[in-house]
């Protein structure tokens, strides 16, 4: 899979403008949030008492949350970016689609602005639950799109069409090829062959195996410079908060 990390000046400025707006919105909301801190702290303590046992019993992989050695993820963004985001996703995971709807634009803006490089680990959790192959087919197709230099556009498109189950959904590779027509320059004989032949199926299998050994509990999982930002799945986390954490980490790098 080849890299396609070129960024253009206008896109970079536009992304920075959007990030600036998000930071300003965060500042405006900080004052409102502080008034709720005491009450929320009490609620958080009560919630922890009720759920920590469940979280402990569900924990796998011991205390070390670091992903062990595995196949190279799909990387997008400036290799010299000060912050690295690792995103673990399944194209048929409803929570992943919700994550992309909420955070996708912000992550793309951060990447285009040169603040982060993003490493995508495409896994097949849903396939494992129902014995199907749609997640694997979609992950392979996304890797094929990476080969063609169109990963981000196709990745985003797959999540937008996750609920399109007509004609077999992602189980039917024809649907994955059909979606490529919506991305300029992607629908080529090379791409179609890559999808239909499952060129990157082994890579997908190895990526999923590494995920199962990683200690991460579910998809989606978002990791910033080794810190699991998804660890407390009951905590509120917003795109504005992600921008702030990235900027803080970038200043320390």
C-alpha positions in Angstrom: 0.0 0.0 0.0 1.5 3.3 -1.1 1.5 6.5 0.9 -0.4 9.6 -0.3 0.5 12.3 2.2 0.6 15.4 0.0 -1.1 18.5 1.4 -2.0 21.6 -0.4 -1.7 25.2 0.9 -5.4 26.3 0.6 -6.6 23.0 2.2 -4.1 23.5 5.0 -5.3 27.1 5.7 -8.9 26.0 5.6 -8.3 23.2 8.0 -6.5 25.6 10.4 -9.4 28.0 10.2 -11.8 25.3 11.2 -9.6 24.2 14.0 -9.4 27.8 15.3 -13.2 27.9 15.3 -13.4 24.7 17.2 -11.0 26.0 19.9 -13.1 29.2 20.2 -16.2 27.1 20.7 -14.4 25.1 23.3 -13.4 28.3 25.2 -17.1 29.5 25.2 -18.2 26.1 26.5 -15.5 25.9 29.2 -17.3 28.5 31.4 -20.6 26.6 31.2 -18.9 23.3 31.9 -17.1 24.6 35.0 -20.5 25.3 36.7 -21.4 21.6 36.4 -18.1 20.2 37.6 -19.0 19.6 41.2 -22.3 17.9 40.3 -20.7 15.8 37.6 -17.9 14.7 39.9 -20.5 13.3 42.3 -22.2 11.5 39.5 -18.9 10.1 38.2 -18.0 8.7 41.6 -21.4 6.9 41.8 -21.1 5.6 38.3 -17.6 4.3 39.0 -18.8 2.4 42.0 -21.4 0.7 39.9 -19.3 -0.1 36.8 -15.7 -0.6 37.8 -16.2 -4.3 38.5 -17.7 -4.9 35.1 -14.9 -3.1 33.4 -12.3 -5.1 35.3 -13.9 -8.4 34.4 -14.1 -7.4 30.7 -10.4 -6.2 30.6 -8.2 -8.4 28.4 -4.5 -8.4 27.8 -3.4 -7.4 31.3 -2.6 -3.8 32.4 -0.5 -2.9 29.3 -2.7 -1.2 26.7 0.1 -0.8 24.2 -0.5 -2.5 20.8 2.2 -5.1 20.2 4.1 -5.5 16.9 1.8 -6.2 14.0 1.3 -5.3 10.3 1.9 -1.7 9.3 -1.3 0.3 9.6 -2.6 2.6 6.8 -1.0 5.9 7.5 -2.2 9.3 6.4 -0.7 12.7 7.0 2.7 14.4 7.4 5.3 11.9 8.6 6.8 14.7 10.7 3.5 15.7 12.4 4.0 16.2 16.1 1.1 14.0 17.2 0.2 10.4 16.1 -3.4 9.2 16.3 -4.1 5.5 16.1 -7.6 4.7 15.1 -9.0 1.1 15.4 -12.2 0.7 13.4 -14.5 -1.9 11.8 -16.4 -0.7 8.8 -19.5 -2.5 9.9 -19.3 -1.4 13.6 -22.2 1.1 14.3 -20.2 2.7 17.0 -17.4 3.3 14.5 -19.8 5.0 12.1 -21.0 7.2 15.0 -17.4 8.0 15.9 -16.6 9.0 12.3 -19.8 11.2 12.1 -18.7 13.0 15.3 -14.9 13.1 15.0 -14.1 12.4 11.3 -14.1 15.9 10.1 -12.0 17.1 13.0 -9.5 14.4 12.5 -9.3 15.2 8.8 -8.8 18.9 9.6 -6.0 18.1 12.1 -4.3 15.9 9.5 -4.6 18.5 6.7 -3.3 21.2 9.1 -0.2 19.1 9.7 -0.9 18.6 13.4 -1.4 14.8 13.3 -0.6 11.8 11.3 -3.3 9.1 11.5 -2.7 5.4 11.5 -5.7 3.3 10.7 -6.0 -0.2 12.0 -8.9 -1.9 10.1 -10.3 -4.8 12.0 -13.2 -7.3 11.7 -15.0 -7.5 15.0 -18.4 -7.8 13.4 -17.4 -10.6 11.2 -16.2 -12.5 14.3 -19.6 -12.2 15.9 -21.8 -13.4 13.0 -19.4 -15.4 10.8 -19.7 -13.1 7.8 -17.1 -11.4 5.7 -18.4 -7.9 5.1 -15.9 -6.2 7.5 -13.0 -8.0 5.9 -14.2 -7.2 2.4 -14.5 -3.5 3.2 -11.1 -3.3 4.9 -9.5 -5.0 1.9 -11.2 -2.5 -0.4 -10.1 0.4 1.7 -6.5 -0.9 1.5 -7.0 -1.1 -2.3 -8.1 2.5 -2.2 -4.9 3.3 -0.3 -2.9 1.7 -3.1 -4.7 4.1 -5.5 -4.1 7.2 -3.4 -7.8 7.6 -2.4 -7.9 6.1 1.1 -9.5 9.0 3.0 -12.3 9.7 0.6 -13.2 6.0 0.3 -12.9 5.4 4.0 -15.3 8.2 4.7 -17.7 6.9 2.0 -17.7 3.4 3.4 -18.9 4.6 6.8 -21.5 6.9 5.2 -23.0 3.8 3.4 -22.6 1.4 6.3 -26.4 0.9 6.6 -26.9 0.3 2.9 -27.6 -3.4 3.2 -29.4 -3.9 -0.1 -28.0 -6.6 -2.3 -25.8 -7.9 0.5 -24.1 -4.7 1.7 -20.4 -5.1 2.1 -20.8 -8.9 1.9 -21.2 -8.3 -1.8 -17.9 -7.0 -3.3 -19.9 -5.5 -6.2 -21.2 -3.0 -3.8 -17.7 -2.0 -2.8 -16.7 -1.6 -6.4 -19.9 0.4 -7.1 -19.1 2.8 -4.3 -15.7 3.5 -5.9 -17.5 5.3 -8.7 -18.3 8.1 -6.2 -14.5 8.8 -5.8 -12.9 10.5 -8.7 -10.2 8.3 -10.2 -10.7 5.2 -8.0 -12.9 3.0 -10.2 -10.2 1.4 -12.3 -9.5 -2.2 -13.4 -6.6 -2.3 -10.9 -8.9 -1.4 -8.0 -11.7 -3.7 -9.1 -9.2 -6.6 -9.3 -7.7 -5.8 -5.9 -11.2 -5.8 -4.4 -12.4 -9.0 -6.1 -9.2 -10.9 -5.5 -8.9 -9.9 -1.9 -5.4 -8.7 -2.4 -5.0 -7.4 1.1 -7.1 -10.1 2.9 -4.0 -11.5 4.7 -3.1 -8.0 5.9 -6.6 -7.5 7.3 -6.3 -10.9 9.1 -3.0 -10.0 10.6 -4.2 -6.5 11.6 -7.2 -8.0 13.4 -5.0 -10.6 15.1 -2.8 -7.9 16.4 -5.8 -6.0 17.7 -7.1 -9.0 19.6 -3.7 -9.2 21.4 -3.4 -5.4 22.0 -5.5 -5.1 25.2 -7.9 -2.7 23.6 -11.5 -3.7 24.5 -13.6 -2.6 21.6 -14.0 -0.6 18.4 -13.8 2.3 17.9 -10.6 2.9 19.8 -8.7 6.2 19.5 -5.1 6.4 20.8 -3.0 9.6 20.9 0.8 9.2 21.2 0.2 5.9 23.0 -2.6 7.3 25.3 -5.9 5.4 25.0 -8.5 8.2 24.7 -11.3 5.7 24.5 -10.4 3.8 27.7 -13.3 5.4 29.7 -16.2 4.9 27.4 -18.6 6.5 29.9 -16.8 9.8 29.9 -17.8 12.7 27.7 -15.3 13.5 25.0 -15.9 16.0 22.2 -14.1 17.0 19.0 -13.2 20.3 20.7 -11.5 18.4 23.5 -9.6 16.3 21.0 -8.3 19.5 19.3 -7.2 20.8 22.7 -5.4 17.6 23.6 -3.6 17.5 20.2 -2.5 21.1 20.6 -1.2 20.5 24.1 0.7 17.4 23.0 2.1 19.2 20.0 3.4 22.0 22.2 5.3 19.4 24.3 6.8 17.6 21.4 
